[in-house]
């Protein structure tokens, strides 16, 4: 068994989860910003992740099944979403329009918190899988010792 590959799979899952946490932090930080330095409204970000294929694994498992993808995960891109801005009636705000509405980014803080908790749990699950693989590797080394 290739423990390094198991470690790499868990590490790839942790990297995707960390990216999700980072993007969620950016979205939450800008949830109530009305404009950036260039005057534009912040556009919420979204992480697009996909399975990473590993043909090496298929060969090791002796399968010709192309649906087996044991290569872990990868971030494909971090893209801007097409969510319309939230309009809030605040006539005294310096960025209010002629009707008294202020445009805030279309970020739902509750959904962002759910994304944050989910990404954290995914990260923790990958750490547990990494620790299990490490434990199995150490047990295999113990079995190989001669007394």
GIGIFEN-V624217 format. One record per helix or strand of 3 or more residues. SS is the DSSP state (~ for helix, > for strand). FROM is the first residue (numbers start at 1). LEN is the number of residues. If there is no record, write none. Layout:
<<SS	FROM	LEN> <SS	FROM	LEN>>
This chain:
<<~	3	27> <>	45	7> <~	55	7> <>	73	8> <>	86	4> <>	101	4> <~	109	36>>
